[in-house]
Amino acid sequence: MTESGSDGTLRRRILDATRYLLVAEGYASLSMRKIAREIGCSPTAIYLYFQNKDALVHTLIDEGFGLLYEELREEAARHADPVVRLEALWRRYVAFGRRNPEYYEIMFMLHPERMERYPPEKYRRARRCLELSIQALEEGRRQGVFVVENPRVMASAAWAALHGAVALLLARRVDIRIDPEAFIDTTIRTLLRGVLAPDASLQPASK
């Protein structure tokens, strides 16, 4: 490859190569020189777009959360019923992780020891994903279909369970005798039953 092409194309290639190298080799071994070698450009060209490798990683995290938020936002807009909406949001979260394993690992599972702190403004944007579940829980509580003391805590606890399910599936740590779809369905439906009011009911599982 050469450095020819539009600025946007080169920037995209830099980010794609960084994403691949991060997952394949880890943060510690990532370097501007290695990225440059991967895409066939000079290290100097990368510095025209990114100050250092932490800026690259932060951009990828921000991109991933942007993609996830758009999917979740579109899903939330489709469902007025808070029970149906919450289930749809959780299913879409799991689907995103399984469909985008590189982004997911960088967003949630990367453990760099000396990476610069993730910028607060980007953290706030990332937090929008959780807010959609919080809103569904709050609305359901007002309507009497959810019994939950603290929607923010519940949404975070549910996220922890969903993240665990995605992480196990991506790492292929789920018993091979268990159907992945049944594993996901059981995880999500169990979470939903934990917040449903006694007189509320779940619709048949939507896949």
Secondary structure as UniProt FT lines:
FT   HELIX           7..25
FT   TURN            28..29
FT   HELIX           32..39
FT   HELIX           43..47
FT   TURN            48..49
FT   HELIX           53..77
FT   HELIX           82..99
FT   HELIX           101..104
FT   HELIX           105..109
FT   HELIX           120..143
FT   HELIX           151..170
FT   TURN            171..172
FT   TURN            176..177
FT   HELIX           180..195
FT   TURN            198..199
//
